[in-house]
Amino acid sequence: MPSSINEVVFSKPSGRPTALVQFGGSIIFLGLYVYSWIEGNADSSSWLLIMVVGSALAGIAESLPENRRQAAGALRLAAILVLLYLPAAVIFTPGAIG
């Protein structure tokens, strides 16, 4: 099992198309946050900022050159940890999100 995780997390970056999807998702989440901030509901949508950071980290990881496997793996791992914060926050402090 650890070798499978190692192969997935530390594989070579997927390239520009995957990075564009990740960055596009990050921009969409940021747009949703800005819209909720304009409407006055920024406190209840702070989870969108976590999604922005997580998808941006994943996009940066996928946009690196192929010879930067370790850096891409570190960024993917950081994105996973950032995104895992959401379910952990819901489980341990339900009032913190939304």
FENFENTA-V398155 format. One record per helix or strand of 2 or more residues. SS is the DSSP state (~ for helix, > for strand). FROM is the first residue (numbers start at 1). TO is the last residue. If there is no record, write none. Layout:
ss:SS from:FROM to:TO
ss:SS from:FROM to:TO
This chain:
ss:~ from:2 to:9
ss:~ from:16 to:39
ss:~ from:43 to:45
ss:~ from:47 to:63
ss:~ from:69 to:92
